[in-house]
Amino acid sequence: MRKAAQAAADPEVTLEPTAIYTPAPRYSGRACCCAAQPAVIAVLPPSASRPGETDLLFCGHHYRGLLPALAAHGATILDISGHPLTAGAWPDPG
């Protein structure tokens, strides 16, 4: 009998969660802001209305235009490989 079925049939049986670490994919073929290929990942810190970090994929055009707002919100900017970028740096095209 499967564990879930056992737990349903017998209230004394408890299910232990199995911890499996799988990193969340950060890359998509499309930016969040438009249909262009993403150039950077902006990681927004948690806020009062958003309990966890949020990854946003930006194309180059929108990244440059939103850089002041991202900085004001304390975003960490990563190149598309996940390496941190310094303020105002442009990712290496590879």
N, CA, C and O atoms as a GROMACS GRO file, in nm:
protein
  376
    1MET      N    1   0.086  -0.118   0.000
    1MET     CA    2   0.000   0.000   0.000
    1MET      C    3   0.090   0.125   0.000
    1MET      O    4   0.191   0.129   0.070
    2ARG      N    5   0.053   0.223  -0.078
    2ARG     CA    6   0.131   0.346  -0.085
    2ARG      C    7   0.120   0.424   0.045
    2ARG      O    8   0.020   0.411   0.116
    3LYS      N    9   0.220   0.504   0.077
    3LYS     CA   10   0.222   0.580   0.203
    3LYS      C   11   0.102   0.672   0.217
    3LYS      O   12   0.043   0.681   0.325
    4ALA      N   13   0.065   0.741   0.110
    4ALA     CA   14  -0.050   0.832   0.118
    4ALA      C   15  -0.178   0.756   0.148
    4ALA      O   16  -0.259   0.801   0.228
    5ALA      N   17  -0.195   0.641   0.084
    5ALA     CA   18  -0.314   0.559   0.110
    5ALA      C   19  -0.310   0.505   0.252
    5ALA      O   20  -0.413   0.499   0.319
    6GLN      N   21  -0.192   0.466   0.300
    6GLN     CA   22  -0.177   0.420   0.438
    6GLN      C   23  -0.215   0.531   0.535
    6GLN      O   24  -0.287   0.507   0.632
    7ALA      N   25  -0.168   0.652   0.509
    7ALA     CA   26  -0.197   0.765   0.598
    7ALA      C   27  -0.346   0.794   0.601
    7ALA      O   28  -0.401   0.828   0.706
    8ALA      N   29  -0.412   0.781   0.487
    8ALA     CA   30  -0.557   0.806   0.482
    8ALA      C   31  -0.632   0.696   0.558
    8ALA      O   32  -0.732   0.724   0.624
    9ALA      N   33  -0.584   0.572   0.547
    9ALA     CA   34  -0.652   0.459   0.613
    9ALA      C   35  -0.621   0.452   0.762
    9ALA      O   36  -0.704   0.406   0.840
   10ASP      N   37  -0.502   0.495   0.801
   10ASP     CA   38  -0.460   0.484   0.941
   10ASP      C   39  -0.412   0.621   0.990
   10ASP      O   40  -0.305   0.666   0.949
   11PRO      N   41  -0.488   0.689   1.075
   11PRO     CA   42  -0.450   0.823   1.120
   11PRO      C   43  -0.320   0.824   1.201
   11PRO      O   44  -0.264   0.931   1.224
   12GLU      N   45  -0.271   0.709   1.243
   12GLU     CA   46  -0.145   0.702   1.318
   12GLU      C   47  -0.023   0.710   1.227
   12GLU      O   48   0.087   0.739   1.273
   13VAL      N   49  -0.042   0.685   1.099
   13VAL     CA   50   0.069   0.692   1.004
   13VAL      C   51   0.090   0.837   0.965
   13VAL      O   52  -0.004   0.906   0.925
   14THR      N   53   0.214   0.883   0.976
   14THR     CA   54   0.245   1.020   0.937
   14THR      C   55   0.339   1.016   0.818
   14THR      O   56   0.422   0.927   0.805
   15LEU      N   57   0.325   1.113   0.734
   15LEU     CA   58   0.412   1.124   0.616
   15LEU      C   59   0.524   1.220   0.648
   15LEU      O   60   0.501   1.330   0.698
   16GLU      N   61   0.646   1.178   0.619
   16GLU     CA   62   0.761   1.266   0.636
   16GLU      C   63   0.794   1.328   0.502
   16GLU      O   64   0.805   1.258   0.402
   17PRO      N   65   0.810   1.460   0.500
   17PRO     CA   66   0.844   1.522   0.373
   17PRO      C   67   0.985   1.482   0.331
   17PRO      O   68   1.075   1.471   0.414
   18THR      N   69   1.002   1.461   0.204
   18THR     CA   70   1.134   1.429   0.150
   18THR      C   71   1.192   1.555   0.090
   18THR      O   72   1.133   1.616   0.002
   19ALA      N   73   1.308   1.594   0.140
   19ALA     CA   74   1.373   1.715   0.090
   19ALA      C   75   1.452   1.681  -0.035
   19ALA      O   76   1.544   1.599  -0.032
   20ILE      N   77   1.416   1.742  -0.145
   20ILE     CA   78   1.488   1.725  -0.269
   20ILE      C   79   1.525   1.864  -0.318
   20ILE      O   80   1.438   1.949  -0.340
   21TYR      N   81   1.653   1.887  -0.334
   21TYR     CA   82   1.697   2.019  -0.380
   21TYR      C   83   1.708   2.018  -0.531
   21TYR      O   84   1.786   1.941  -0.588
   22THR      N   85   1.633   2.103  -0.594
   22THR     CA   86   1.648   2.125  -0.737
   22THR      C   87   1.645   2.276  -0.758
   22THR      O   88   1.545   2.340  -0.727
   23PRO      N   89   1.753   2.331  -0.811
   23PRO     CA   90   1.752   2.476  -0.831
   23PRO      C   91   1.646   2.516  -0.932
   23PRO      O   92   1.625   2.448  -1.032
   24ALA      N   93   1.581   2.627  -0.904
   24ALA     CA   94   1.476   2.676  -0.995
   24ALA      C   95   1.541   2.727  -1.122
   24ALA      O   96   1.644   2.795  -1.116
   25PRO      N   97   1.484   2.696  -1.236
   25PRO     CA   98   1.542   2.750  -1.359
   25PRO      C   99   1.525   2.901  -1.362
   25PRO      O  100   1.419   2.952  -1.329
   26ARG      N  101   1.628   2.970  -1.401
   26ARG     CA  102   1.622   3.116  -1.403
   26ARG      C  103   1.614   3.169  -1.544
   26ARG      O  104   1.585   3.287  -1.564
   27TYR      N  105   1.639   3.087  -1.641
   27TYR     CA  106   1.650   3.137  -1.777
   27TYR      C  107   1.532   3.093  -1.862
   27TYR      O  108   1.487   2.978  -1.856
   28SER      N  109   1.485   3.185  -1.942
   28SER     CA  110   1.380   3.157  -2.038
   28SER      C  111   1.425   3.217  -2.170
   28SER      O  112   1.512   3.304  -2.171
   29GLY      N  113   1.370   3.173  -2.276
   29GLY     CA  114   1.405   3.228  -2.406
   29GLY      C  115   1.345   3.364  -2.432
   29GLY      O  116   1.371   3.425  -2.537
   30ARG      N  117   1.265   3.413  -2.341
   30ARG     CA  118   1.192   3.538  -2.360
   30ARG      C  119   1.201   3.622  -2.233
   30ARG      O  120   1.188   3.569  -2.123
   31ALA      N  121   1.221   3.751  -2.247
   31ALA     CA  122   1.225   3.842  -2.133
   31ALA      C  123   1.084   3.858  -2.075
   31ALA      O  124   0.985   3.832  -2.142
   32CYS      N  125   1.077   3.902  -1.950
   32CYS     CA  126   0.948   3.924  -1.885
   32CYS      C  127   0.876   4.047  -1.943
   32CYS      O  128   0.753   4.055  -1.939
   33CYS      N  129   0.953   4.142  -1.994
   33CYS     CA  130   0.897   4.270  -2.035
   33CYS      C  131   0.856   4.277  -2.182
   33CYS      O  132   0.774   4.361  -2.220
   34CYS      N  133   0.912   4.190  -2.264
   34CYS     CA  134   0.881   4.192  -2.407
   34CYS      C  135   0.923   4.060  -2.470
   34CYS      O  136   0.966   3.969  -2.399
   35ALA      N  137   0.911   4.048  -2.599
   35ALA     CA  138   0.943   3.922  -2.666
   35ALA      C  139   1.091   3.904  -2.696
   35ALA      O  140   1.130   3.802  -2.755
   36ALA      N  141   1.174   4.000  -2.658
   36ALA     CA  142   1.318   3.990  -2.684
   36ALA      C  143   1.384   3.886  -2.595
   36ALA      O  144   1.330   3.846  -2.492
   37GLN      N  145   1.502   3.843  -2.636
   37GLN     CA  146   1.581   3.750  -2.556
   37GLN      C  147   1.630   3.823  -2.431
   37GLN      O  148   1.671   3.939  -2.441
   38PRO      N  149   1.628   3.759  -2.315
   38PRO     CA  150   1.674   3.827  -2.193
   38PRO      C  151   1.824   3.849  -2.194
   38PRO      O  152   1.900   3.768  -2.247
   39ALA      N  153   1.866   3.962  -2.136
   39ALA     CA  154   2.008   3.996  -2.125
   39ALA      C  155   2.054   3.988  -1.980
   39ALA      O  156   2.170   3.955  -1.955
   40VAL      N  157   1.966   4.016  -1.886
   40VAL     CA  158   2.002   4.015  -1.744
   40VAL      C  159   1.888   3.956  -1.660
   40VAL      O  160   1.773   3.947  -1.705
   41ILE      N  161   1.924   3.918  -1.538
   41ILE     CA  162   1.826   3.874  -1.440
   41ILE      C  163   1.830   3.976  -1.327
   41ILE      O  164   1.936   4.001  -1.269
   42ALA      N  165   1.717   4.036  -1.296
   42ALA     CA  166   1.706   4.126  -1.182
   42ALA      C  167   1.639   4.049  -1.069
   42ALA      O  168   1.527   4.000  -1.085
   43VAL      N  169   1.707   4.038  -0.956
   43VAL     CA  170   1.652   3.966  -0.841
   43VAL      C  171   1.604   4.070  -0.741
   43VAL      O  172   1.684   4.138  -0.676
   44LEU      N  173   1.472   4.081  -0.728
   44LEU     CA  174   1.413   4.176  -0.634
   44LEU      C  175   1.406   4.113  -0.496
   44LEU      O  176   1.365   3.997  -0.483
   45PRO      N  177   1.445   4.186  -0.392
   45PRO     CA  178   1.438   4.131  -0.257
   45PRO      C  179   1.293   4.119  -0.210
   45PRO      O  180   1.205   4.181  -0.269
   46PRO      N  181   1.268   4.041  -0.106
   46PRO     CA  182   1.132   4.031  -0.052
   46PRO      C  183   1.082   4.169  -0.007
   46PRO      O  184   1.161   4.257   0.026
   47SER      N  185   0.951   4.185  -0.008
   47SER     CA  186   0.890   4.310   0.040
   47SER      C  187   0.768   4.275   0.123
   47SER      O  188   0.737   4.157   0.142
   48ALA      N  189   0.699   4.375   0.170
   48ALA     CA  190   0.579   4.352   0.251
   48ALA      C  191   0.472   4.278   0.172
   48ALA      O  192   0.398   4.198   0.229
   49SER      N  193   0.463   4.304   0.043
   49SER     CA  194   0.360   4.240  -0.038
   49SER      C  195   0.409   4.116  -0.112
   49SER      O  196   0.331   4.046  -0.176
   50ARG      N  197   0.541   4.089  -0.103
   50ARG     CA  198   0.600   3.976  -0.175
   50ARG      C  199   0.698   3.907  -0.080
   50ARG      O  200   0.809   3.957  -0.059
   51PRO      N  201   0.660   3.793  -0.022
   51PRO     CA  202   0.741   3.732   0.083
   51PRO      C  203   0.875   3.675   0.038
   51PRO      O  204   0.965   3.660   0.121
   52GLY      N  205   0.893   3.644  -0.089
   52GLY     CA  206   1.018   3.585  -0.135
   52GLY      C  207   1.084   3.671  -0.242
   52GLY      O  208   1.025   3.767  -0.291
   53GLU      N  209   1.208   3.634  -0.276
   53GLU     CA  210   1.275   3.702  -0.386
   53GLU      C  211   1.200   3.675  -0.517
   53GLU      O  212   1.133   3.573  -0.533
   54THR      N  213   1.212   3.768  -0.609
   54THR     CA  214   1.148   3.754  -0.739
   54THR      C  215   1.251   3.778  -0.848
   54THR      O  216   1.318   3.881  -0.849
   55ASP      N  217   1.264   3.684  -0.940
   55ASP     CA  218   1.353   3.698  -1.055
   55ASP      C  219   1.276   3.756  -1.172
   55ASP      O  220   1.168   3.708  -1.206
   56LEU      N  221   1.332   3.859  -1.233
   56LEU     CA  222   1.274   3.918  -1.354
   56LEU      C  223   1.380   3.914  -1.462
   56LEU      O  224   1.495   3.950  -1.438
   57LEU      N  225   1.342   3.871  -1.580
   57LEU     CA  226   1.433   3.865  -1.694
   57LEU      C  227   1.408   3.987  -1.782
   57LEU      O  228   1.297   4.008  -1.830
   58PHE      N  229   1.513   4.067  -1.803
   58PHE     CA  230   1.499   4.188  -1.883
   58PHE      C  231   1.585   4.182  -2.008
   58PHE      O  232   1.697   4.131  -2.006
   59CYS      N  233   1.530   4.235  -2.116
   59CYS     CA  234   1.609   4.256  -2.236
   59CYS      C  235   1.701   4.376  -2.208
   59CYS      O  236   1.683   4.447  -2.109
   60GLY      N  237   1.797   4.398  -2.295
   60GLY     CA  238   1.890   4.509  -2.275
   60GLY      C  239   1.824   4.644  -2.272
   60GLY      O  240   1.856   4.727  -2.187
   61HIS      N  241   1.731   4.668  -2.362
   61HIS     CA  242   1.662   4.798  -2.370
   61HIS      C  243   1.588   4.829  -2.240
   61HIS      O  244   1.603   4.938  -2.184
   62HIS      N  245   1.509   4.735  -2.192
   62HIS     CA  246   1.432   4.760  -2.070
   62HIS      C  247   1.521   4.762  -1.945
   62HIS      O  248   1.493   4.836  -1.851
   63TYR      N  249   1.626   4.682  -1.944
   63TYR     CA  250   1.721   4.685  -1.832
   63TYR      C  251   1.782   4.824  -1.818
   63TYR      O  252   1.784   4.880  -1.708
   64ARG      N  253   1.832   4.880  -1.929
   64ARG     CA  254   1.893   5.013  -1.922
   64ARG      C  255   1.791   5.118  -1.877
   64ARG      O  256   1.825   5.206  -1.798
   65GLY      N  257   1.669   5.109  -1.926
   65GLY     CA  258   1.567   5.206  -1.889
   65GLY      C  259   1.519   5.193  -1.745
   65GLY      O  260   1.481   5.292  -1.682
   66LEU      N  261   1.522   5.071  -1.693
   66LEU     CA  262   1.472   5.047  -1.556
   66LEU      C  263   1.581   5.042  -1.450
   66LEU      O  264   1.552   5.023  -1.332
   67LEU      N  265   1.707   5.060  -1.490
   67LEU     CA  266   1.817   5.048  -1.395
   67LEU      C  267   1.802   5.139  -1.273
   67LEU      O  268   1.827   5.092  -1.162
   68PRO      N  269   1.763   5.266  -1.286
   68PRO     CA  270   1.746   5.349  -1.167
   68PRO      C  271   1.637   5.295  -1.072
   68PRO      O  272   1.655   5.296  -0.950
   69ALA      N  273   1.527   5.247  -1.127
   69ALA     CA  274   1.419   5.192  -1.044
   69ALA      C  275   1.462   5.062  -0.977
   69ALA      O  276   1.431   5.038  -0.860
   70LEU      N  277   1.535   4.978  -1.051
   70LEU     CA  278   1.583   4.852  -0.993
   70LEU      C  279   1.680   4.880  -0.878
   70LEU      O  280   1.674   4.814  -0.775
   71ALA      N  281   1.768   4.978  -0.897
   71ALA     CA  282   1.862   5.015  -0.791
   71ALA      C  283   1.788   5.070  -0.669
   71ALA      O  284   1.824   5.039  -0.556
   72ALA      N  285   1.685   5.151  -0.694
   72ALA     CA  286   1.608   5.208  -0.583
   72ALA      C  287   1.537   5.101  -0.501
   72ALA      O  288   1.514   5.119  -0.381
   73HIS      N  289   1.503   4.989  -0.565
   73HIS     CA  290   1.434   4.880  -0.496
   73HIS      C  291   1.531   4.775  -0.442
   73HIS      O  292   1.488   4.672  -0.390
   74GLY      N  293   1.661   4.800  -0.455
   74GLY     CA  294   1.760   4.708  -0.400
   74GLY      C  295   1.777   4.579  -0.477
   74GLY      O  296   1.814   4.477  -0.420
   75ALA      N  297   1.750   4.583  -0.607
   75ALA     CA  298   1.762   4.462  -0.688
   75ALA      C  299   1.909   4.425  -0.708
   75ALA      O  300   1.996   4.511  -0.719
   76THR      N  301   1.934   4.296  -0.713
   76THR     CA  302   2.065   4.244  -0.750
   76THR      C  303   2.056   4.210  -0.898
   76THR      O  304   1.962   4.145  -0.942
   77ILE      N  305   2.156   4.254  -0.974
   77ILE     CA  306   2.155   4.231  -1.118
   77ILE      C  307   2.258   4.122  -1.150
   77ILE      O  308   2.374   4.129  -1.108
   78LEU      N  309   2.212   4.021  -1.224
   78LEU     CA  310   2.297   3.910  -1.264
   78LEU      C  311   2.302   3.903  -1.416
   78LEU      O  312   2.206   3.938  -1.484
   79ASP      N  313   2.416   3.858  -1.470
   79ASP     CA  314   2.415   3.831  -1.613
   79ASP      C  315   2.332   3.705  -1.635
   79ASP      O  316   2.290   3.642  -1.538
   80ILE      N  317   2.309   3.669  -1.757
   80ILE     CA  318   2.217   3.559  -1.786
   80ILE      C  319   2.270   3.425  -1.736
   80ILE      O  320   2.194   3.329  -1.724
   81SER      N  321   2.401   3.418  -1.706
   81SER     CA  322   2.460   3.296  -1.649
   81SER      C  323   2.446   3.291  -1.497
   81SER      O  324   2.478   3.189  -1.436
   82GLY      N  325   2.398   3.400  -1.437
   82GLY     CA  326   2.382   3.404  -1.293
   82GLY      C  327   2.495   3.469  -1.217
   82GLY      O  328   2.499   3.462  -1.094
   83HIS      N  329   2.589   3.533  -1.288
   83HIS     CA  330   2.700   3.600  -1.222
   83HIS      C  331   2.663   3.745  -1.193
   83HIS      O  332   2.608   3.814  -1.279
   84PRO      N  333   2.691   3.793  -1.071
   84PRO     CA  334   2.655   3.931  -1.035
   84PRO      C  335   2.726   4.034  -1.124
   84PRO      O  336   2.841   4.017  -1.162
   85LEU      N  337   2.654   4.140  -1.154
   85LEU     CA  338   2.708   4.252  -1.230
   85LEU      C  339   2.724   4.370  -1.135
   85LEU      O  340   2.645   4.387  -1.042
   86THR      N  341   2.826   4.450  -1.158
   86THR     CA  342   2.843   4.570  -1.077
   86THR      C  343   2.752   4.679  -1.133
   86THR      O  344   2.704   4.669  -1.246
   87ALA      N  345   2.730   4.782  -1.055
   87ALA     CA  346   2.640   4.890  -1.096
   87ALA      C  347   2.682   4.948  -1.230
   87ALA      O  348   2.798   4.987  -1.248
   88GLY      N  349   2.592   4.954  -1.322
   88GLY     CA  350   2.616   5.012  -1.452
   88GLY      C  351   2.689   4.922  -1.550
   88GLY      O  352   2.708   4.959  -1.666
   89ALA      N  353   2.732   4.804  -1.506
   89ALA     CA  354   2.804   4.714  -1.596
   89ALA      C  355   2.706   4.654  -1.696
   89ALA      O  356   2.588   4.635  -1.667
   90TRP      N  357   2.758   4.625  -1.814
   90TRP     CA  358   2.678   4.559  -1.915
   90TRP      C  359   2.729   4.417  -1.930
   90TRP      O  360   2.851   4.398  -1.936
   91PRO      N  361   2.641   4.317  -1.936
   91PRO     CA  362   2.689   4.179  -1.944
   91PRO      C  363   2.772   4.150  -2.068
   91PRO      O  364   2.746   4.204  -2.176
   92ASP      N  365   2.872   4.067  -2.051
   92ASP     CA  366   2.956   4.023  -2.161
   92ASP      C  367   2.873   3.940  -2.256
   92ASP      O  368   2.810   3.844  -2.211
   93PRO      N  369   2.869   3.971  -2.383
   93PRO     CA  370   2.784   3.895  -2.476
   93PRO      C  371   2.830   3.750  -2.496
   93PRO      O  372   2.760   3.673  -2.561
   94GLY      N  373   2.946   3.713  -2.440
   94GLY     CA  374   2.989   3.575  -2.448
   94GLY      C  375   3.075   3.554  -2.564
   94GLY      O  376   3.122   3.443  -2.587
   0.00000   0.00000   0.00000
